Amino acid sequence: MGKFKEIIKSDLPTLVDFYATWCGPCKTMNPILDQLKKDLGSQIRILKIDVDKNPVVADQFKVRGVPTFVLFKNGEVLWRQSGAMDLSLLKSQIKSRI
């Protein structure tokens, strides 16, 4: 938990993907997140949090469904959305906030 708090307090924007291994839409997001990282490179960090293995963190951020994406910078939530989405929508949401 301490390391997680350090990461989201960074001035490097961090997209946290709250997911579950059993979640179909979460699995479809994996290649999209990989491409997002390739496209944005050092402009963003992507962190995946398994809600089943980290229920305290998921509860702290009131994650009720997966996937849920939360974009942090300097410890503040810049954007949040639940559900799968395509690369262009995800990228535009993030780029408009970083």
C-alpha positions, 0 to 999 in steps of 0.5 A, a space after each residue: 500500500 505504501 508503494 502504491 501511494 508513492 506511485 500515485 503521488 508522483 508528478 508522472 501521470 499514472 493510469 491505474 487499471 483495477 481489474 480481475 483475472 476472471 473479467 472478460 472485458 478486463 482481458 480485452 483491455 490488455 492489448 489496448 493498454 499495451 498499445 497506449 503505453 507504446 503510444 504515450 511512452 514516458 508521458 504516463 505510467 500504467 499500473 494494474 491492480 487485481 481487485 481480488 488480491 488488493 481488496 483494501 485498495 479497491 475499496 479505498 477507491 470505491 471500485 464497484 466494477 471492473 475494469 475501472 480506470 483511474 488517472 492520478 497525478 500528484 495524488 489527485 484523481 484527474 479522471 475515472 471511468 468504468 468499463 472497457 473502451 477502445 484505444 482512441 477514446 482512452 487515449 483522448 481522455 488521458 491526453 486531454 488531462 495530462 
